[in-house]
Amino acid sequence: MSEIERLVDISRVPRAHIEALGELDEGQYAVLRAAFERARDRRERELNAAIDNGLTLVAALLRPVARRMLFT
């Protein structure tokens, strides 16, 4: 699998949009993919922290259950 294909799979951005960036080599696509993965991971951590902060009124033992009820 090429780096552009990995980037398309991870980012869900259409291949045509990524190809519109112009001629990039595999290394440049790898850098874009790595940056996207870091941003995705950071977003997930921040979202989880925000959810946990929002659930402070719920007892600590019940938070996992409340999280599942609200977000699944």
C-alpha positions in Angstrom: 0.0 0.0 0.0 1.5 3.4 -1.0 1.6 6.3 1.4 -1.1 8.2 -0.5 -3.4 5.2 -0.1 -2.6 5.1 3.6 -3.3 8.8 3.9 -6.6 8.4 2.1 -7.6 5.5 4.4 -6.6 7.3 7.6 -7.9 10.8 6.7 -11.0 9.8 4.7 -10.2 12.7 2.4 -10.9 11.8 -1.2 -7.8 10.8 -3.2 -8.6 13.4 -5.8 -8.3 16.2 -3.2 -5.0 14.8 -1.9 -3.7 14.5 -5.5 -4.7 18.2 -6.0 -1.8 19.1 -3.7 0.5 18.5 -6.7 3.4 16.1 -7.2 4.6 14.9 -3.8 6.9 12.0 -3.2 6.2 9.1 -0.8 8.2 10.8 2.0 6.0 13.9 1.8 2.9 11.8 1.9 4.3 10.0 4.9 4.9 13.3 6.7 1.3 14.3 6.0 0.0 11.0 7.2 2.0 11.2 10.4 0.8 14.7 11.1 -2.8 13.7 10.5 -2.4 10.7 12.9 -0.9 13.0 15.6 -3.8 15.5 15.2 -6.3 12.7 15.3 -4.8 11.2 18.5 -4.6 14.6 20.1 -8.3 15.3 19.3 -9.3 12.0 20.8 -7.4 12.8 24.0 -8.9 16.2 24.3 -12.4 15.0 23.6 -12.0 12.3 26.3 -10.7 14.9 28.8 -13.7 17.1 28.0 -16.1 14.3 28.4 -14.5 13.3 31.7 -14.7 16.9 32.9 -18.3 17.1 31.9 -19.1 14.0 33.9 -17.7 15.3 37.2 -21.1 15.5 38.7 -21.5 11.7 38.2 -19.9 9.5 40.8 -16.5 8.1 39.6 -17.7 4.5 39.6 -20.7 5.4 37.4 -18.8 7.5 34.8 -17.9 4.6 32.5 -21.6 3.6 32.4 -22.7 7.2 31.9 -20.2 7.6 29.1 -21.4 4.5 27.3 -25.1 5.5 27.7 -24.4 9.0 26.3 -21.9 8.4 23.6 -22.7 5.0 22.0 
